[in-house]
Amino acid sequence: MTAAPFAADEAPRVFARLFAGAEGARALAYLRALTLDRAMGAHVTSEQLWHLEGQRHLARHILKLVERGAAQG
């Protein structure tokens, strides 16, 4: 089953509902640990750093959508 897309202005509410509750908080904590809280050593390549920065950007975007959606109620 394919879900219907939603308008960009609906995204915060959708993401806030998706990550609401204890399981949502655990999923967001996992995302943070995997991306934002991760440090790379001096041995990594530029490509690996760019890849991690892309992941971090997406994680921050999701976290911000959840935050805005929760504030909207």
MOQUI-V905566 format. One record per pair of residues at least 24 apart in sequence whose C-alpha atoms are under 6 Angstrom apart, sorted by the first residue. I is the first residue (numbers start at 1). GAP is how many residues later the second one is. D is the distance in whole Angstrom. If there is no record, write none. Layout:
i->[I	I]
gap->[GAP	GAP]
d->[D	D]
This chain:
i->[12	12	12	12	13	15	16	16	16]
gap->[53	54	56	57	56	51	50	53	54]
d->[4	6	6	4	4	5	4	5	5]
